[in-house]
Amino acid sequence: MRKLLAIMIGKIFSIIGKIMHRGSSYPGYMALKIDKDIISKFTLPPISIVVTGSSGKTSTSFTIA
């Protein structure tokens, strides 16, 4: 039940952020306040590719995709 509530609150804050044209980590912060173990309840892929750096991230991400 906590997982569902945390996801719903996170989505609501995410929608509010999109309406205001602002991105933030606040939806995740609020979800973690409701359910501290929410991250462990998600099924994550076995492999992740992370692109970091100061320039070229967008074109590199599109190339990988």
Backbone as a printed PyTorch tensor [residue, N CA C, xyz], in Angstrom:
tensor([[[  0.8170,  -1.1940,   0.0000],
         [  0.0000,   0.0000,   0.0000],
         [  0.8600,   1.2570,   0.0000]],

        [[  1.9540,   1.2280,   0.7770],
         [  2.8420,   2.3940,   0.8130],
         [  3.4880,   2.6360,  -0.5420]],

        [[  3.8380,   1.5370,  -1.2410],
         [  4.4690,   1.6660,  -2.5470],
         [  3.5410,   2.3850,  -3.5170]],

        [[  2.2810,   1.9710,  -3.5520],
         [  1.3090,   2.6030,  -4.4400],
         [  1.1240,   4.0780,  -4.1010]],

        [[  1.0040,   4.4020,  -2.8370],
         [  0.8410,   5.7930,  -2.4130],
         [  2.0730,   6.6170,  -2.7890]],

        [[  3.2630,   6.0690,  -2.5640],
         [  4.4900,   6.7870,  -2.8910],
         [  4.5930,   7.0510,  -4.3900]],

        [[  4.2210,   6.0610,  -5.2040],
         [  4.2570,   6.2390,  -6.6570],
         [  3.2580,   7.2970,  -7.0930]],

        [[  2.0560,   7.2470,  -6.5420],
         [  1.0310,   8.2280,  -6.9140],
         [  1.4520,   9.6540,  -6.5410]],

        [[  1.9870,   9.8370,  -5.3400],
         [  2.4420,  11.1640,  -4.9100],
         [  3.5790,  11.6430,  -5.8130]],

        [[  4.5150,  10.7480,  -6.1230],
         [  5.6170,  11.0990,  -7.0190],
         [  5.1190,  11.5220,  -8.3820]],

        [[  4.1550,  10.8030,  -8.9280],
         [  3.6060,  11.1470, -10.2390],
         [  2.8660,  12.4890, -10.2050]],

        [[  2.1380,  12.7250,  -9.1320],
         [  1.4230,  14.0070,  -9.0110],
         [  2.4050,  15.1700,  -9.0030]],

        [[  3.4800,  15.0460,  -8.2120],
         [  4.4670,  16.1290,  -8.1700],
         [  5.2070,  16.2520,  -9.5020]],

        [[  5.3850,  15.1440, -10.2040],
         [  6.0200,  15.1900, -11.5160],
         [  5.1380,  15.9350, -12.5230]],

        [[  3.8430,  15.6820, -12.4900],
         [  2.9070,  16.3740, -13.3840],
         [  2.8780,  17.8620, -13.0680]],

        [[  2.8690,  18.1990, -11.7980],
         [  2.8930,  19.6190, -11.4070],
         [  4.1550,  20.2830, -11.9440]],

        [[  5.2880,  19.6010, -11.8410],
         [  6.5360,  20.1470, -12.3670],
         [  6.4900,  20.3560, -13.8680]],

        [[  5.8670,  19.4230, -14.5980],
         [  5.7500,  19.5680, -16.0510],
         [  4.8500,  20.7360, -16.4140]],

        [[  3.7720,  20.9120, -15.6680],
         [  2.8700,  22.0380, -15.9240],
         [  3.5980,  23.3630, -15.7120]],

        [[  4.4520,  23.4040, -14.6910],
         [  5.1950,  24.6340, -14.3850],
         [  6.4830,  24.7560, -15.2120]],

        [[  6.7330,  23.7770, -16.1170],
         [  7.9430,  23.7640, -16.9500],
         [  9.2130,  23.7600, -16.1010]],

        [[  9.1920,  22.9640, -15.0470],
         [ 10.3500,  22.8580, -14.1640],
         [ 10.6020,  21.3910, -13.8560]],

        [[ 11.8410,  21.0070, -13.9010],
         [ 12.2090,  19.6550, -13.5250],
         [ 12.9070,  19.6840, -12.1780]],

        [[ 12.7390,  18.6340, -11.4200],
         [ 13.4080,  18.5920, -10.1210],
         [ 13.4470,  17.1620,  -9.6150]],

        [[ 14.1060,  16.9790,  -8.5000],
         [ 14.1510,  15.6740,  -7.8530],
         [ 13.1010,  15.5810,  -6.7470]],

        [[ 12.2660,  16.5860,  -6.6340],
         [ 11.2630,  16.6320,  -5.5640],
         [ 10.2800,  15.4610,  -5.5920]],

        [[  9.7940,  15.0130,  -6.7750],
         [  8.9010,  13.8460,  -6.7620],
         [  9.5440,  12.6200,  -6.1180]],

        [[ 10.7970,  12.3480,  -6.4310],
         [ 11.5010,  11.2300,  -5.8210],
         [ 11.7260,  11.4360,  -4.3400]],

        [[ 12.0080,  12.6690,  -3.9580],
         [ 12.1940,  13.0000,  -2.5410],
         [ 10.9220,  12.7090,  -1.7540]],

        [[  9.7880,  13.1150,  -2.3100],
         [  8.5120,  12.8880,  -1.6300],
         [  8.1840,  11.3990,  -1.5660]],

        [[  8.4670,  10.6670,  -2.6420],
         [  8.2100,   9.2200,  -2.6460],
         [  9.0580,   8.5270,  -1.5820]],

        [[ 10.3110,   8.9540,  -1.4310],
         [ 11.1780,   8.3640,  -0.4130],
         [ 10.7230,   8.7250,   1.0090]],

        [[ 10.1060,   9.8770,   1.1780],
         [  9.5800,  10.2530,   2.4930],
         [  8.4310,   9.3280,   2.8990]],

        [[  7.6210,   8.9050,   1.9250],
         [  6.4810,   8.0430,   2.2090],
         [  6.9250,   6.5980,   2.4190]],

        [[  7.8220,   6.1070,   1.5420],
         [  8.2880,   4.7160,   1.6220],
         [  9.8010,   4.7070,   1.4380]],

        [[ 10.5280,   4.5450,   2.5160],
         [ 11.9920,   4.6170,   2.4810],
         [ 12.6310,   3.4890,   1.6680]],

        [[ 11.9310,   2.3800,   1.4710],
         [ 12.4670,   1.2420,   0.7250],
         [ 11.8870,   1.1330,  -0.6800]],

        [[ 11.3640,   2.2120,  -1.2200],
         [ 10.6830,   2.1360,  -2.5130],
         [ 11.6320,   1.7270,  -3.6490]],

        [[ 12.8680,   2.1380,  -3.5960],
         [ 13.8090,   1.8110,  -4.6660],
         [ 14.0520,   0.3100,  -4.7390]],

        [[ 14.1070,  -0.3500,  -3.6010],
         [ 14.3510,  -1.7960,  -3.5880],
         [ 13.1360,  -2.5910,  -4.0810]],

        [[ 11.9860,  -1.9600,  -4.1910],
         [ 10.7710,  -2.6470,  -4.6240],
         [ 10.5690,  -2.6330,  -6.1380]],

        [[ 11.4280,  -1.9320,  -6.8560],
         [ 11.3370,  -1.8850,  -8.3110],
         [ 12.2350,  -2.9420,  -8.9290]],

        [[ 11.8170,  -3.4800, -10.0530],
         [ 12.6410,  -4.4180, -10.8010],
         [ 13.4770,  -3.6090, -11.7840]],

        [[ 14.7740,  -3.6520, -11.6210],
         [ 15.6770,  -2.8850, -12.4650],
         [ 16.3210,  -3.8010, -13.4980]],

        [[ 16.7050,  -3.2530, -14.6570],
         [ 17.3660,  -4.0850, -15.6620],
         [ 18.7340,  -4.5390, -15.1640]],

        [[ 19.2180,  -5.6870, -15.6450],
         [ 20.5050,  -6.1940, -15.1740],
         [ 21.6960,  -5.3480, -15.6150]],

        [[ 21.5490,  -4.6410, -16.7460],
         [ 22.6440,  -3.8190, -17.2690],
         [ 22.1350,  -2.3930, -17.4800]],

        [[ 22.9260,  -1.4080, -17.0660],
         [ 22.6000,  -0.0010, -17.2940],
         [ 23.7540,   0.6710, -17.9980]],

        [[ 23.4260,   1.5590, -18.9360],
         [ 24.4410,   2.3570, -19.6180],
         [ 24.2350,   3.8040, -19.1810]],

        [[ 25.2730,   4.4050, -18.6450],
         [ 25.1970,   5.7700, -18.1490],
         [ 26.1460,   6.6340, -18.9650]],

        [[ 25.6370,   7.7440, -19.4830],
         [ 26.4500,   8.6760, -20.2620],
         [ 26.6670,   9.9250, -19.4240]],

        [[ 27.9270,  10.2300, -19.1190],
         [ 28.2440,  11.4130, -18.3290],
         [ 29.2980,  12.2330, -19.0600]],

        [[ 29.4980,  13.4410, -18.6160],
         [ 30.5110,  14.3020, -19.2110],
         [ 30.0070,  15.7160, -19.3140]],

        [[ 30.8250,  16.5710, -19.9000],
         [ 30.4490,  17.9810, -19.9900],
         [ 29.8720,  18.3550, -21.3490]],

        [[ 30.1720,  17.5850, -22.3910],
         [ 29.5900,  17.8860, -23.7010],
         [ 29.4300,  16.5950, -24.4900]],

        [[ 28.4420,  16.5970, -25.3900],
         [ 28.2140,  15.4620, -26.2620],
         [ 27.3010,  14.3850, -25.7120]],

        [[ 26.6570,  14.6450, -24.5810],
         [ 25.8090,  13.6060, -23.9780],
         [ 24.5820,  13.3300, -24.8260]],

        [[ 23.9640,  14.3620, -25.3740],
         [ 22.7320,  14.1700, -26.1340],
         [ 22.9830,  13.3540, -27.3860]],

        [[ 23.9790,  13.7360, -28.1730],
         [ 24.2480,  13.0010, -29.4120],
         [ 24.7200,  11.5750, -29.1100]],

        [[ 25.4950,  11.3940, -28.0590],
         [ 25.9410,  10.0490, -27.6850],
         [ 24.7540,   9.1990, -27.2460]],

        [[ 23.8440,   9.7680, -26.4660],
         [ 22.6580,   9.0310, -26.0180],
         [ 21.7900,   8.6140, -27.1980]],

        [[ 21.6100,   9.5200, -28.1630],
         [ 20.8240,   9.1850, -29.3520],
         [ 21.5070,   8.0980, -30.1760]],

        [[ 22.8270,   8.1300, -30.2580],
         [ 23.5610,   7.1220, -30.9970],
         [ 23.4180,   5.7590, -30.3220]],

        [[ 23.5050,   5.7270, -29.0070],
         [ 23.3480,   4.4640, -28.2790],
         [ 21.9440,   3.9060, -28.4470]],

        [[ 20.9410,   4.8030, -28.3550],
         [ 19.5450,   4.3650, -28.4860],
         [ 19.2790,   3.8380, -29.8700]]])
